[in-house]
Amino acid sequence: MILELHDLVCGYRPKKPVIGPLSFAVSEGEVVCLLGPNGIGKTTLFKTVLGLLAPLSGSISICGQSSRDFSVREFARAVAYVPQSHIPPFPYTVRDIVVMGRNPNMTEFSSPQKADFDKADEMLALMGIGELADREYTEISGGEQQLALIARALAQETRLLVMDEPTSHLDYGNEMRMLAQITRLSRLGYTIIIITHTPGHAFLCADRVVAVGRGGFFACGSPDEVMTEDNLKNIYGVEIQLAEVVLKGSGRRVKTCVPAAIS
């Protein structure tokens, strides 16, 4: 397993846990969707997995090693984080933004070398935005910025990507392109965990779903196992119906979430 959580409890003060206890494991190459209502603690969980918060109790293992045993540099070589958005203080080029991901692979006080810029260009090409390398990051679209942030994470040369709402603020077309990129990366062997507020994303790109809700609700399994109408009501507090559509061309059957009629 590339990531294992065992009885993990997360929070900011010992006597006030925000989320947990949670136990689940993530296999290499999986896409895992983390679902839950606002304020349930999804971001707190991410911060704990990323080492920004110490667990209140329980444990986190990455590739069989306790997360407590990693140095900062070692951790950055194992796990990469993709935020919802990023506004740099200076008008860096897109290539410069991506080459920043090379920092864990450089020695202290060193500057990026040709190999680092080559790796940045490789990752930009992988994300399909190589032609933007010399553009100012602040002048490209939100969807292109999000792809650049993923390229920066890939430049760290990790195999585990943690993405906080990667489709946030994107239009529908870019949202679907982002999900397609996530699926493609998983087929290349990357393991991806994403927070999403759109439950239908799980049916489109996830191998597994981790769902948390009020009153200690927790479920982990395949999209079909977790994304039931009863579970969705428990998670979001509203009636949601599941519908199935057949995709043109491939004939693939895909489920989607439809809110019940609002009177």
C-alpha positions in Angstrom: 0.0 0.0 0.0 1.3 3.5 -0.8 -0.7 5.2 1.9 -2.3 3.7 5.1 -4.3 5.4 7.8 -5.0 3.6 11.0 -7.4 5.0 13.6 -6.4 8.5 12.6 -7.9 11.3 14.5 -7.2 14.9 13.3 -7.7 18.3 14.8 -6.1 21.4 16.1 -6.4 20.8 19.9 -6.2 17.5 21.7 -9.6 17.7 23.3 -11.4 19.0 20.2 -10.9 16.4 17.3 -12.3 17.5 14.0 -12.4 14.2 12.1 -11.8 10.6 12.9 -11.0 7.9 13.8 -10.5 6.9 10.2 -8.8 3.8 8.8 -8.3 3.1 5.1 -5.5 2.3 2.7 -4.7 3.4 -0.8 -3.0 1.2 -3.4 -0.6 2.3 -6.1 -2.2 3.7 -9.2 -5.6 4.3 -7.6 -7.7 7.5 -7.8 -9.5 8.0 -4.5 -12.2 10.6 -4.1 -12.7 12.1 -0.7 -16.3 13.3 -0.2 -18.1 15.1 2.6 -20.1 18.2 3.5 -18.5 21.6 4.2 -16.9 21.8 7.7 -16.6 18.0 8.2 -12.8 18.1 8.3 -11.7 17.1 4.8 -9.0 19.8 4.6 -7.9 19.1 8.2 -7.4 15.4 7.1 -5.4 16.6 4.2 -3.2 18.8 6.3 -2.6 15.9 8.7 -1.7 13.5 5.8 0.6 16.2 4.4 2.4 16.6 7.8 1.2 20.2 8.3 -0.7 19.0 11.4 0.3 16.3 13.9 -2.2 13.5 14.3 -4.1 13.7 17.6 -4.0 9.9 17.6 -3.5 7.0 15.2 -0.9 6.6 12.5 -0.1 7.4 8.9 2.2 5.2 6.8 3.6 6.0 3.4 5.1 3.1 1.4 5.3 1.1 4.6 7.1 3.8 6.6 5.7 5.9 9.4 5.2 9.5 8.2 6.8 10.6 11.5 10.1 9.1 10.3 10.4 11.2 7.1 12.6 14.3 7.0 10.9 17.3 5.2 13.0 16.6 2.1 12.2 12.9 2.1 8.5 13.6 2.6 8.5 16.0 -0.4 10.0 13.2 -2.5 7.2 10.9 -1.5 4.1 13.1 -1.5 3.2 16.1 -3.7 0.4 18.5 -3.0 -1.8 20.4 -5.6 -3.7 23.3 -4.0 -7.0 24.7 -5.2 -5.2 27.7 -6.6 -1.9 29.6 -6.3 -1.1 33.3 -6.8 2.6 33.9 -6.9 3.9 37.2 -5.6 5.9 37.8 -8.8 5.0 37.2 -12.5 7.0 34.0 -12.9 6.9 32.1 -16.2 5.0 28.9 -16.2 8.3 27.0 -16.6 9.6 28.8 -13.4 6.5 27.8 -11.5 7.0 24.1 -12.5 10.7 24.0 -11.9 10.0 25.0 -8.2 8.8 21.5 -7.8 12.4 20.3 -8.3 13.4 21.8 -4.9 13.3 18.5 -3.0 15.7 16.9 -5.6 18.2 19.7 -5.3 21.0 20.2 -2.7 20.8 23.1 -0.3 21.8 26.5 -1.7 21.9 25.1 -5.2 20.1 26.6 -8.2 18.1 24.7 -10.8 20.3 23.2 -13.5 19.5 22.3 -17.1 18.2 18.8 -16.0 15.7 20.5 -13.7 14.4 22.8 -16.5 14.3 19.8 -18.8 12.2 17.9 -16.2 9.9 20.9 -15.9 9.4 21.0 -19.7 8.8 17.2 -19.7 6.0 17.6 -17.1 4.5 20.5 -18.9 4.4 18.4 -22.1 2.8 15.5 -20.2 0.0 17.9 -19.0 -0.5 19.1 -22.6 0.6 22.7 -21.9 4.2 22.7 -23.1 3.5 25.7 -25.4 2.8 27.8 -22.3 6.3 27.4 -20.8 7.4 31.0 -21.5 4.1 32.7 -20.7 3.6 34.5 -17.4 1.7 32.3 -15.0 -0.5 35.1 -13.9 -1.7 35.6 -17.5 -2.9 32.1 -18.3 -6.4 30.8 -17.6 -7.5 29.2 -14.4 -7.7 25.8 -16.0 -4.2 26.2 -17.4 -2.9 27.3 -14.0 -4.3 24.2 -12.4 -2.6 22.0 -15.0 0.7 23.9 -14.3 0.3 23.2 -10.6 -0.1 19.5 -11.4 3.0 19.7 -13.6 4.9 21.3 -10.7 3.8 18.4 -8.4 4.9 15.8 -11.0 8.3 17.6 -11.2 8.9 16.5 -7.6 9.1 12.9 -9.0 6.7 11.5 -6.4 4.1 8.9 -7.2 1.5 10.1 -4.7 -0.5 13.3 -5.5 -2.9 14.9 -3.1 -5.2 17.4 -4.8 -7.5 19.8 -3.0 -10.6 20.4 -5.2 -8.7 20.4 -8.5 -11.8 21.3 -10.5 -12.7 24.3 -8.2 -13.4 27.5 -10.2 -13.2 25.7 -13.6 -15.8 25.9 -16.3 -17.5 22.6 -17.3 -15.2 21.9 -20.2 -12.0 22.4 -18.2 -13.6 20.4 -15.3 -14.0 17.4 -17.6 -10.5 17.9 -19.1 -9.1 17.9 -15.6 -10.8 14.6 -14.7 -9.5 13.1 -17.9 -6.0 14.2 -17.0 -6.4 12.6 -13.5 -7.5 9.4 -15.1 -4.6 9.4 -17.5 -2.1 10.0 -14.8 -3.5 7.0 -12.8 -3.0 4.8 -15.9 0.7 6.0 -15.9 1.0 4.6 -12.3 0.4 7.7 -10.3 -1.7 7.5 -7.1 -4.1 10.4 -6.7 -6.3 11.5 -3.8 -8.7 14.3 -4.5 -11.2 16.3 -2.5 -14.3 17.1 -4.6 -17.7 18.7 -3.8 -19.2 17.1 -6.9 -20.2 13.5 -6.0 -20.6 12.6 -9.6 -16.9 12.9 -10.1 -16.5 9.6 -8.3 -18.3 7.7 -11.0 -16.2 9.4 -13.7 -12.7 8.9 -12.4 -12.4 7.2 -9.1 -11.4 3.7 -8.3 -12.4 4.2 -4.6 -14.4 6.6 -2.6 -13.8 7.7 1.0 -16.9 9.4 2.3 -17.4 11.2 5.7 -20.5 12.7 7.1 -22.2 14.0 10.2 -22.6 11.8 13.3 -19.5 9.8 12.6 -20.7 8.5 9.2 -17.8 6.9 7.3 -17.7 4.7 4.3 -14.9 3.4 2.0 -15.2 1.3 -1.0 -15.8 1.3 -4.8 -18.1 4.1 -6.2 -20.9 1.6 -6.5 -20.6 0.5 -2.9 -20.3 3.9 -1.3 -22.4 6.1 -3.6 -25.8 4.8 -2.8 -28.8 7.1 -2.5 -29.0 6.4 1.3 -25.3 7.2 1.8 -25.5 10.4 -0.3 -28.5 11.6 1.8 -26.4 10.8 5.0 -23.5 12.8 3.6 -25.2 15.8 2.2 -28.6 15.9 4.0 -30.6 16.1 0.8 -32.4 13.6 -1.4 -30.2 12.5 -4.3 -31.3 10.0 -7.0 -28.9 8.0 -9.1 -29.4 7.7 -12.8 -27.5 5.7 -15.4 -26.5 6.9 -18.9 -24.9 5.1 -21.8 -22.1 7.0 -23.4 -22.2 7.4 -27.1 -19.5 5.5 -29.0 -18.1 3.4 -26.2 -21.4 2.1 -24.9 -20.0 2.5 -21.4 -22.6 2.8 -18.7 -22.0 5.6 -16.2 -24.0 6.6 -13.1 -24.7 10.2 -12.3 -26.2 12.1 -9.3 -29.4 13.9 -9.8 -30.9 16.0 -6.9 -34.5 15.4 -6.1 -37.0 18.0 -7.2 -36.8 21.2 -5.1 -40.2 22.5 -4.3 
